[in-house]
Amino acid sequence: QQQVKQSPQSLIVQKGGISIINCAYENTAFDYFPWYQQFPGKGPALLIAIRPDVSEKKEGRFTISFNKSAKQFSLHIMDSQPGDSATYFCAASMGDSSYKLIFGSGTRLLVRP
Amino acid sequence: SAVISQKPSRDICQRGTSLTIQCQVDSQVTMMFWYRQQPGQSLTLIATANQGSEATYESGFVIDKFPISRPNLTFSTLTVSNMSPEDSSIYLCSVDQGNTGELFFGEGSRLTVL
């Protein structure tokens, strides 16, 4: 029940295309859903996050869509660029323990020029 | 955002030895954490480093194997004790600067155990 399931494991997108990564969870107590971006040899960096009171959050080319009833959330990268090539992790946490992130398994994104 | 420095950035160690990883933050933070990222895998929380008291370990991690120190609000160490090849991982220090749930990570310490 503590798991966050992420798919796909890897994704190849052409430059300018849309990258979509999906995550699903079981624990309805989760109330914070961030996405992290990790480049090789670097630590993960917070990209964008959402709480269940909204269904969508957009920051530049990055959008989180959140479906509370389906217990799913997804990351959309519009106009994908080669510089977006990285590993993306979804995560979830709850309440007073919002720092205790449960991470998904990661998606390795490759954007071809 | 906080600047987090970890040392060493990488090391190769022999089975049975111990290694201490240092984490230095450029500002005082209440919450500091240690995560493990096994090769090609996701991140798993090892423990919360509590200033002035014993660390809080997650299920599957014990103090004898991963002793942690937190002498002040800007510094912490994680020791990986009696290492085996299964301990080969990236160990990441993380902070929650504003107690918001937004974690900032160091670049990690890549440990290879032969």
Contacts between the chains, C-beta under 8 A, distances in Angstrom:
chain1	res1	chain2	res2	distance
A	32	B	101	5.2
A	34	B	101	7.7
A	34	B	102	7.1
A	34	B	103	7.9
A	41	B	107	7.1
A	42	B	107	5.5
A	42	B	108	7.7
A	43	B	4	7.6
A	43	B	92	5.5
A	43	B	94	7.8
A	43	B	105	3.3
A	43	B	106	5.3
A	43	B	107	4.9
A	43	B	108	5.2
A	44	B	43	6.9
A	44	B	92	7.7
A	44	B	105	5.1
A	45	B	104	7.9
A	45	B	105	7.1
A	46	B	102	5.5
A	46	B	103	6.8
A	46	B	104	7.3
A	49	B	101	7.9
A	49	B	102	6.9
A	89	B	42	6.4
A	89	B	43	6.9
A	93	B	101	6.1
A	98	B	96	8.0
A	98	B	100	7.5
A	98	B	101	3.1
A	99	B	31	5.5
A	99	B	33	6.6
A	99	B	48	7.6
A	99	B	96	4.6
A	99	B	99	8.0
A	99	B	101	5.8
A	99	B	103	6.4
A	100	B	45	6.0
A	100	B	58	7.9
A	101	B	43	7.6
A	101	B	45	7.0
A	101	B	103	6.5
A	103	B	42	4.5
A	103	B	43	4.6
A	103	B	44	7.5
A	104	B	42	6.4
A	105	B	41	7.4
A	105	B	42	5.0
A	106	B	41	7.6
A	106	B	42	5.4
